[in-house]
Amino acid sequence: MKKVWKWLISLLLLVLIGAGALAAYGYMEMQPLKRSEQAVQITIEAGTGTATIANILEDQGLIKNSFLFKSYLKWKSEGTRFQAGVYEMQPGVTYDEIIQKLNSGDVVKAEMIRFTIPEGYTVKQMADKLTEAGYVDKELFLNLAKEAEGIEGAILADVPAPSELNYRLEGYLFPETYELEKGSSEADIISRMLQETEKRIKSIPDFDQKLKARGLDFNQLMTVASLVEREVVADSERSLVAGVIYNRIAKDMKLEIDATVQYLLDKPKERLLYKDLQSVDSPYNTYMYKGLPPGPIAAPSLKSIEAALEPEASEYLFYVTKKDGSGEHLFAKTYAEHLKNIKKSKATAN
């Protein structure tokens, strides 16, 4: 009987020693690795399970034992809230630090590019600016703006095909300051700018009802807005100039807007001559053809879009820029008044 008890005690001791050794081994295996200042980057794809994540952590030298990490997750009821992304961790992190980072989605911040598109810019000007910054290939950007091939966006349903248009997306790439991930493609940049236009249009209360009340389609509205943008400096005059444009159309008059001719020139001129007004035979040339151009001539601001949507009523048919540097205009109901305003404008030249 004594021999049996001795045997049982010995066995129990062996079990306790084995359990202690196993616990000690497990404890040591769960301890952080030697701390290092050299960060390790790991990528967790969407839908990745905890077993795979544990293996990634072990392979990258962030934990010693993937099995023990998985066991720890089960014991702590963790692992269901891990977020996908690219993470940066330093060897020496604890299990709890890893879990907290993955739960919070504390991913590596992507390197960004930042650029500003001024109001009234054409797609050519945008292409030049973005090319100079090294963000796009100019020809590829212009080709995408011309055809919009492969570009997605709800707004494109209201933009006509490029039969008579110089660029299908002219006027639809919203002027704003943008931040995108470094390496974004020309299509990424254009799509983001289209999305901004959609967002701004949706911000206008009762937009669809107001557009219907004006008797215009979306492309016509954006065309008027672009004319206002290129013609007006003073915000207080935007709605009034929009009203003049509608008045001239209603009277079956040519719009005779200098900005439409400038749009057709390779390089804009500081002052247009009469020969310039007749130099380019194009439906965009409002000195040669009645009605609106086929599409916008620049990217209008939200203020210009709102002015085109809700113009100020007046009997004015003409306007001329003051030469006093204010950028404001003198308005006239008749051509005779307009001629007087031209003389008055020249008299105020600085």
TINU-408780 format. One record per residue (C-alpha): x, y negated, z. Coordinates in steps of 0.1 Angstrom, whole numbers, plus 2048, in hexadecimal, padded with zeros to 3 digits. Each point is the difference from the previous one (the first is absolute). Layout:
N
XYZ
...
***
This chain:
350
800800800
81D7E9808
80F8077DE
7DF7F67F0
7FF7DF813
8247F87F8
7F88077DB
7E27E9801
8127E4812
81D8037E7
7E77FF7E3
7EF7E280F
8217EE804
8098087DD
7DE7F27F4
8047E1815
8237FB7F4
7F58067DC
7E37E8804
8167E6810
81A8047E4
7E47FD7E6
7F27E1811
8227F1802
8068077DC
7DE7F27F6
8077E1816
8227FB7F0
7F28057DD
7E57E6806
8197E580B
8087E57E7
81E8047EA
81F7EA806
7F57DC7F9
80D7F17E0
7FD7DD7F2
7FD80F7DD
7DB8017F7
7F181D7EE
7E47FB7E7
7E481A7FC
7E28007EA
7DF80E80C
7E88067E3
7DA7FE804
7F282180C
82080D80E
7FA81981D
8127FE822
8148207F8
80F7F07E1
8067DF813
81281381B
8168117E6
8087DF7F0
80A7F1822
81781E807
80F7FF7DD
8087DB803
811805822
7E67EE815
7F681E815
811820809
7E48197FD
7E17FD7EA
7EE81C813
8037EF821
7F57DF7F1
7E18117F2
7F9810822
8047DE811
7E77F17E8
7E681B808
8067FC826
7FB7DA7FD
7E38037E7
8137EB7E7
8068017DB
7DD7F97F2
8067DA7FD
8228007EE
8007E87E3
8118047DE
81D7E97F6
8257FB801
80F7FF823
8217F680E
80C810820
822803812
80D82180D
7FB7FF826
7DA7F97FF
7EA814817
7E28157F7
7E97E580E
8117E47EC
7FC8147E0
7DC807807
7F87DC808
8117F47E0
7ED8197EA
7DF7F8812
8047DB7FB
80B8027DC
81F7EB808
80E8057DD
81D7EF7EF
7F67DE7F2
8038017DA
8177E67F0
7EA7E67F0
8017E77E4
7EE7DF803
7F77E77E4
7E87E37FA
7EC7FB7E1
7F57DB7FD
7DD7F67F6
7FD7FA7DB
81C8177F6
7FD8147DF
80A8247FE
81F7F57ED
80A7EA81D
7F981C818
8158187EB
81D7E77FF
7FE7F9826
7FF825809
81B80A7E7
8177E580E
7FB80E823
8088237F3
7DE80F808
7F48097DD
80A8067DD
7F27E37EC
7F58127E1
7F081C814
7ED7E7816
7F47ED7E2
7F581F7EE
7EC80C81E
7F07DD803
7F78017DB
7F08227FE
7FA809825
8078247F5
80181781F
7F67E4817
7E2807817
7E97E7810
7DA7FB802
8057DC7F3
80C80E7DE
7DD80B7F7
7F87DB7FC
81F7F77ED
7FD8037DA
8178157EA
81D7EE7F2
7F37FA7DD
8037DA7FF
8117FC822
8257F8802
801814820
7E381480E
80A7F8824
8077DB7FB
7EE7EE81B
7F881F815
821803813
7F97EB81E
8187E580A
80C808823
81E80B816
8048267FF
81481A813
8058227F1
81881D806
8217FC7F0
8018157E0
7DB7F97F8
7FA8057DB
7F37E67E8
7DE812801
801800826
8057DA800
7E57F97E6
7E7817812
8077EE821
7F97DE7F0
7E080D7F0
7F580D822
8067DD80E
7EA7F17E5
7E4819808
8037F7825
7FE7DB7FA
7E28037E9
7EE81581A
8077E581A
7EA7E77EC
7DC80180F
7E580C7E7
81A8017E4
7EB8177E9
7E17EB804
8127DF7F9
81180F7E2
7DF80B7F2
7F17DE806
81C7F07EC
7F88167E3
82480B7FC
812821800
81E805817
81A7FB7E5
7F07DE7F6
7FF7F5824
825808805
8087EF7E0
7EF7E080C
812803821
8218037EF
7F97E07EC
7F87EE820
81F80D810
8177F37E4
7EE7DF7FD
7FB7F5824
8187F681B
7E87F0819
7E981A811
7E47E6802
7FE8007DA
7FE8257F9
7DA803800
7FC7E07ED
81880C7E4
7EE8217FF
7E07ED7FB
80F7EC7E3
80B8217EF
7DC80D802
7F27DF7F4
8158017E1
7F78247F8
7DB7F7805
8057E37E7
8118177E7
8207EC803
82380D7FD
810802823
8207F07F3
81480A81F
8267FB7FD
80781D817
7F38197E6
8197F37E7
81C801819
7F7824807
8078097DB
8227EF7FF
821813806
80A7E5819
7E77E780F
8067DB7F6
7FF7E3817
7EB7ED7E7
7EC80F7E3
7FF7EE7DF
7E38017E7
8138187EA
80481881D
7DA801805
7FC80D7DC
8208157FF
7F382180C
7E28107F0
7F281581D
7DE805811
8127F381F
8057DE7F0
7E27EC80C
8097E47E8
7F98177E3
7E481580C
7E07FA814
7F7812820
816811819
8208127F8
7FE8267FE
80D803824
8127EE81C
8207EC7F9
80F803823
7F980E823
7E67EA811
7FF7F9825
7E1809815
7F77DB800
7FF7FF7DA
7EC8207FE
7E77F1819
7FF7DF7EC
7F88137E0
7E5813812
7F07E180F
8097E17EB
7F77DD80A
7E47F27EB
8077E17ED
7FB7F07DD
8267FE7FA
80E80D7DF
8237F3801
81D7FC819
8237F37FD
81D803819
80A7E1813
8247F67FA
8057F3823
80E82180C
7E280A814
7F681C7E8
7DC7F4802
7EA7F97E2
7EA7E57F2
7DE80E7F5
7E97F27E4
7DD8087F2
8077F37DD
81E7FF7E8
8017DA802
803802826
81A81A7FB
8157EA7EA
7FE7E481A
80C81981B
81D80A7EA
80B7DB7FE
7FA7FD826
81581F807
81D7F37EB
7FF7DF812
805811821
81E8147F5
81D7FF818
***
